[in-house]
Amino acid sequence: MDEREWLARRFEEDRSRLRAVAYQMLGSLTDADDAVQEAWLRLSRSYDKGIENLSGWLTTVVGRVCMDMLRARRVRHVELFEATTQPVQPLHESGGTADPEERALLADSIGLALLVVLETLDPVERIAFVLHDMFGVPFDEIAPIIERTPANARQIASRARRRVRGGTPAQDADIARRRDVVEAFVTAARGGSFEGLLAVLDPDVVVRSDSKDAPPVVRGAMAVARGATMAKLATAAQTALVNGAPGVIAYADAGYRVMTFEIVDDRITEVEVITDPERLRHLELAVFGD
């Protein structure tokens, strides 16, 4: 086996992980694949036998490529969070080989709620947080990528961490109880369980939606449960903190939707389904800290 064949084999061993790194930074499968391909080109052009940790070197290269791509988006005046209408294939894209099911499954496996929250960070925060907190890259390697000192990189990652996790303590009893109710709703809706939905819905529950593809208002547990079991909930749907309270971030063919809940005595009394990009941009979103 010659050196190029060995390099290609080693690269393929890291491809899936590098794609996940790039996807979390860019929120786009097409861009992530482009970043990974660029990393391969750089490796094949400038491989140094003195590289002791090839996986770490590739992670750093992908980080640099992603940083350049995020900066290019800003130059084109593209707001990252405009991707809420097409979360895994953002608005600035014009293609991609992944079908909707593959995109949804990848988003679900990585963490859909986290992916959405990452879109609210600026490029420097996003790079520092993803590389350090998710993939363990040391700050002295992150610093040159974001053009900061290691101490600054640490502060930036810490700030991003606070934004991602939100300000609500994970151990808050009321938050935990409400989250249990919302997760029971998600489980029942995803599984098409009529009885499971009735168990968590108040008899007079009201669902309001701004979607053009759904009735603006649905009233009553029977009607809400019937509609939810017919439509089910997207496979890529996860609980998250929405304006400080447990909610749901979901992905369907039409794009992101966020659901907020009013809960009284462990029963859902009101649900609001938000799909409008302008409204979505003004929500405070965070993932749970556990």
Secondary structure, DSSP 4 states (H G I P E B T S, - for coil): --HHHHHHHHHHHHHHHHHHHHHHHHS-HHHHHHHHHHHHHHHHHH--TT-S-HHHHHHHHHHHHHHHHHHHHHHTT--GGGGGGSSSS-TT----S--HHHHHHHHHHH-HHHHHHHTTS-HHHHHHHIIIIIT---HHHHHHHHTS-HHHHHHHHHHHHHHHH-SS-TT-HHHHHHHHHHHHHHHHHHHT-HHHHHHHEEEEEEEEE--TTS-SEEESHHHHHHHHHHH---SSEEEEEETTEEEEEEEETTEEEEEEEEEETTEEEEEEEE--HHHHHTS-EE----
